[in-house]
Amino acid sequence: MDFQAFIDAFSPEHIKVNEPLKDYAYTKTGGPADLLVFPQSSQELQAMIKKANELQLPFMVMGNSSNVIVRDGGIEGIVFMLTQMAAIEVKDNRIFAEAGARIIDVTRAARDSALTGLEFACGIPGSVGGAIYMNAGAYDGEIKDLPLSVQVVDKYGDLKTYTNEELQFSYRHSIIQDNGDCVVSVVFDLKPGDYEQIKGRMNHLTQLRESKQPLDLPSCGSVFKRPKGHFTGQLVQAADLQGYTVGGAQVSKKHAGFIVNIDNATAADYLAVIHHVQEVIKKEFDVSLETEVRIIGRDPK
């Protein structure tokens, strides 16, 4: 693959060759990307996607890698990481946020402007783009209720805009998962609120999260989607799987829905734990656990 022609077309200081993705993923696992590229703007991302297509180079987009497991063989081709595209602007009751902005920072901007609606997301570690991609949610709230519009770059490098309805949001799903588009920015439509109430709600949810979740260890957050009629954590607890360990990956003893990296885990360790939990829960309760975490990349050669 002609990576050099791609590198020569753009700023090499924003491109890393054979870069270990474990240095970026929240799980601290994952092999290298052939090229890890940090676009500085939606216009540059458009140009880069068009150049990748021209050179017939495979590519994919990642946010801040908080809800992803990259296999140990890494990712072939180009990985666009949008963490440099992180602007947040507040105007009236609306917040414009680029895809690489942390959703936590957007909730803080909303709080500081006394805008309500995003409090539930104050502890979600993902990016704005990732939150749209998977319709992130917590504490009875979901992102789907808030975007007025979402701007994307499609797989051909063209810019287009979705309305909320066109995004086809459902539980942990949006149309972005199906069509290969890349979120570049979002306009959130919020409501005026009381600063002290908003701050109090966010502080309460933060304390809840800190008391219940293993935030002191690398993880990808909630591994599994909530199965209909059940709670994943309760099933895992009932199956006595907390503490189950393969290599350096362990079902958290603090929160049964998390798998944590306790000792230099590999992606293979994580996947082995995931598969074991799925098998046991299916066998004991006849419930199929579907992963919420995005699993990408190739196995080692």
N, C-alpha and C positions, 0 to 999 in steps of 0.2 A: 504493500500500500504506500502511496506517495505522500507520506506525511510531511516531507520537507517542503514540498510545494505549498502545502497549507500553512506551515510555519512561516515561510517567507512572505506570505500574503498579509500577515498580521503582526502585531507587536509581540515579539518572542518573550518579553518579560511577563506576559500574561498566559504563557503556555508552558506546561511542564511535561516532560517526556518520561514515560514508564514510571509514573508517579504512584506510590502505594496509596490506595484509597483508605486503608485502615487509619491513616493519619487524619482523615476527615470524618469518617463515619462515627456515629455516637456509640456503636458497639465496639469500636477499636478493632475491627476485623476487616478483611478484604484484601484481595490482590491488587495489582497495579492497573491503571488505565494506560493504554498505549499513548494517548495524549489527554491531559487534563487541562481544560481551557476555561479561562475566566473572562467571559464577555463583560465589557464595561457599560454597555447600553443595549437597548432593544435593537437599535439600528445595526450595531456591530454584530449582534447575534444573528440578525437576518442575513448579513453579508457572509458570516461564517457558515451558516447552514447552506446557503447557496453555493459557496466554494466547496464544502464537503460533498454536496450532490454532484457538482461538476467533476470532482476528482474521484467520485464513486467510493467515498469513505463512509463506513457506517458511523452513526453518531447516536447519542442519547443525551437526555437532560436530567440533571439532578439538582435538588434544592440544597439544603444544608445537611443532608444525609442522616436525619434524625430518626426516620422510620423506614430504614432500608438495611438489608443484609446483602453485602457484596460477596459473592463466592470467592474462594481463595485463588482461583485462576485469573481474577481480575476481569476487566472489560475490554473487549476488542474494539479498536477504533477510537473515536473521539468522545469524551465525556465533557459536556458543557455544564459547569457549575456556576450558578447564578448569584453567588453570595456577594459579588461586587455591585449588583443591581439591587440596591437596598434603600432607595429614597422613600420617605414617608412625608406626606403633606396633608394638612388639615385645612379645610375650607368649609365654613358653615357647619352643616351636619354630616359632611362627607369626608372620608379619608381616602386619599390616593396612596397606594403602596405598591412599590415594585416587587416582583416575585421573590427576590432574594432577601427581602426584609424578614426579620423574625416576627412571627405572629405575636410573640410576647411584647415586642417593642410597639407594635400597632395598638395593642390593648392599653399600653401605658400612654400612648399619644391620645387615645380616646379618653382615658381617665383624666389626663391633664387638661383636656378641652371640655370636660363635663359632658361627654357623649356616652350614652348607655347602649348596651346590646352585645358588647364583646367581652364582658366580664368573665364568662365561662371559659374563655380561651387564654386566661392570664398565665397559665402554667404550661400550655402546649409548646413544646420546644421547636416545632417545625417552622418552615418558612411559609410565607404567604402563598407562594406557588404550590407548595406541597399540601397546604390546607385546602386549597381549591381542588387540587387533583383528587384528593381522597375524601373530600367533605369531612374534614376533621371535626371532632366533637368531644365534649367533656361536660360532666355535671349538668346533663339535660339540655345542653345547647349544641347547636350545629352551625357550621359556617354557612350552610346553604341559605339561611334566612337573611343574610346581610349584604351580599354583593349586588350592587346596582348593575355593574357591567364588568366584564373581564376581557382584557386584551391578550391575544395570543399570537405567536408566530407558528405557522403550520410547517409541516415537514418539507415544504418546498421553499421556505424562507419568506413567505408572504404574511403580512400583518392583517389580522381581522379581529372583530369584536363580537363577543357573545352577550346577550342579555341573560339575566338570571334564569329565565324559563328555558332558554336554549341550552343551558349547561346540564339539564336533565339530572339534577342532584337526587341521590337516594342514599341509603345508609352506606357510609364509607365509599361512595362512588360518585363520579361525575363523568360526563361525556369525554373529558380530557383523557381518561384512562383508555378509551376505545379508539381514538382517532389520531393519536400521535402528535397532537398540538402541544405547544409549550407555553405555559402561562408567563406573561412578561409584566403585567400589572393588573391591579384590581381597584375598583372604586367601591368602597363600603358605604352604605347608606344607614346612618345611625340616628338615634333620637336624643334630644337634649335631656339631660338628667341632673341629678344632684351630685356634686363632686364627692362629698363626704360619704354618701351612700354607695357610690361606685367604688370608691377607695376601700370602704369597709367590706364590701362583697369580695373584692379582689384579694384583700388581705386574708379573709376567711378561707377562700378557696386555696390560696397559697399554703396556708397552715395545714389544711386538710391534705393537700398533695404531699407536703413534706413529711407529715406524720405517717402516711400510708405507703408511700412509694420509695423504692430504693435509689434515691437520687445521688447517693454517694458512689455508685458503681456504674460503669458503662453499660448501657442497654439501648434497645430500640423502642422503649415504651411498651405499650400493650401489644403483645405479639399476635393475639387472635381476635377476630371479630366476635361480637356477642352472639352466641347461638340463640335462635328464637326460643323463648320460654325458659332460658337459663342464664346464669352468669358464669363466665369462664372461670373466674377465680374460685368460686364455690365448688365447681366441678373438680378443678385441680386439687383443691384442698381435700375434698371428699375422697379422691383417689390416692391421697397420701403421696403426692408427687412433689411437694415443696422440698427443696434441697436436692432433688434429683440432678446429678451432675455427669456431664461427659467432657473430658478434658478440662478446659477452663470455663465452660459455660454451665450455668446452674439455674434451675427454676428458683426464683427469688424466695427466700424464707420470709421476707417482709411483705411481698405482694405477689400472690400466686399467678397473676396475669403477666408477670414480667420474667424475662430470662436475662440474667446478668453475666457480665464478664468478670469472673473472680480471679483469673490467673492466666493471662495471655491466651485467651480463647481464640480459636480459628473459626471461620465461617462454618467449616465442616462440623465443629463441635456444636455450634448453635443449631444447625439443621438437624443433627442427630437428636438433640433434645426436643426440638419441635416435633419431629416425626414420632418419637417415643410418646410424647404427651398425646398427640393425636390418636395413636394406636390404643393407648390405655383408655382414654375417654370414650372412644368408639366401642371398645370391648365391654367396658363396665357400665356405660350409661346409654349406649347406642346413639350418641350425639357426635356429629361430625364437626370438628373445629376447623374453620377456614382462617388462614392467616390474614391478618390486617397488615402486617409488615410486608414491604415490597422486597422480593428476593430476586436479585439480578446477577448477571455475570456468568462466567464460565468456570467449570471445574478445572483443577490443576491438570496440566498435561502429564 
